[in-house]
Amino acid sequence: MAMIAKQCPNIDVKVVDINPKRIAQWNSDDLPIYEPGLLEVVQECRGRNLTFTTDVEKSIKEAQMIFISVNTPTKTFGTGAGRAANLEFVEKCARQIAKVSSGHKIVVEKSTLPVRTAEAVKTILSNSNHSATFDVLSNPEFLAEGTAVEDMQSPDRVLIGGESQDAINALVDVYAHWIPRERLLTTNLWSSELSKLAANAFLAQRVSSVNAISALCEATEADIDEVANAIGTDSRIGPKFLKASVGFGGSCFQKDILNLVYLCEYFGLPEVAEYWEQVVKMNDYQKRRFVTRIVRTLFNTVSDKKIAIWGFAFKKDTNDTRESAAIYVCRDLLEERAKISIYDPRVTEEQIRYALEQAMIGPDGRLTAASEKLLKDNVEIVGSSAAAADRAHAIAVLTEWDEFKTADFTAIYQSMQKPAFVFDGRNILKQSNLGNKGFQYYGIGS
Ligand code: UGA
């Protein structure tokens, strides 16, 4: 919305949320999310044609076009638990829009949704209020965190699905302020909804594929970066999204694939469901494998050993930790009784502790006394990568933050227990010649 406000000074953009604390943060210079370049865009437009407010009803009444951009987490209860998307918030939005609207409005699904959700939204809108009429569009978002501003500024494509040509044209006109028309793709509603899930499934599949091959590289003398480079130069495959890692994270890939799996099962396509589910299973395997390698290499025990965790966010340039591989690696190391010392340049201590606590909660919804003790006694959060490594037996690199590449490895080596191990879950230190500095270096897939 900030980018639309920036590129379309003639359009008045209002961002509403029922959470006053969140809106206050958007109205300050301490935005609730870290995203390079975003503050500058917000500062440019705020007070001009970009407003953040909790006045939901008034804003709905005044709007000609309404984007539903609420979260659609994986259901944790009832039918489809662990797979299907929880559409509670989308439905509540639709009901509220229906309740307070008059005249004609275009409602745009921006949240990632299962195929045919637009139908549900349409049904709610057309049955609750007879004085208003609605068109529903699907306009999934393809930006990635950490590069959101760049991605919005110059997207590969914008996808708009709908039934009414007038409504489609209205949204095309918004994006056409800065995006070439040939990149504005229009489809039917269902294709648009499915394309979003399929795009994320294909991207995640590439990561799981390269990670699967990384396991084989570790068992042989092949090197995954060399293999990825060799396959990526085939123009039919292409070089992007072939970086082997400790596993993909983020709020989208796993959730969207599980949602796709649920849809396939629902429509009686178990083989298709199983095919895609394997992408998530491979990712879980990759995270577990990373911990197993650490434990085996540290002479089969990490109990009471200090392990430095470099990076907790699910990728660099974001403070988002949702589904971050770091959460699961830390949990498994704690279960092995390791002492972990975590440093991330952007994630707060509170957020790290909360994420770990959630990951250690048992199936009964409770934290055992043993887990509580591990979280209290075996986890520290520190202010630098050097502090995390101080007297540690090993460093585990879990996020590819640029600053890790320029750490003072000579001093760090001195401060560590010997032998000093580095497990590089992002293969960012491969070029740093850590072997020559005395470290035992283990990259992914080599
Ligand atoms: C992803 C998609 O890339 C976006 O197009 C989409 O809009 C977004 O989900 C969404 O559905 O909202 P995002 O999750 O922000 O974006 O970040 P990605 O850059 O896709 O990275 C996802 C995870 O895969 C990260 O943990 C990253 O480190 C990992 N990854 C990515 C690899 O391990 N290797 C790679 O080669 C690429």
Boltz pocket constraint, residues with backbone or C-beta under 6 A from the ligand:
constraints:
  - pocket:
      binder: B
      contacts: [[A, 112], [A, 141], [A, 142], [A, 143], [A, 144], [A, 145], [A, 146], [A, 200], [A, 203], [A, 207], [A, 240], [A, 241], [A, 242], [A, 243], [A, 244], [A, 245], [A, 246], [A, 247], [A, 248], [A, 249], [A, 250], [A, 251], [A, 252], [A, 253], [A, 314], [A, 315]]
      max_distance: 6.0
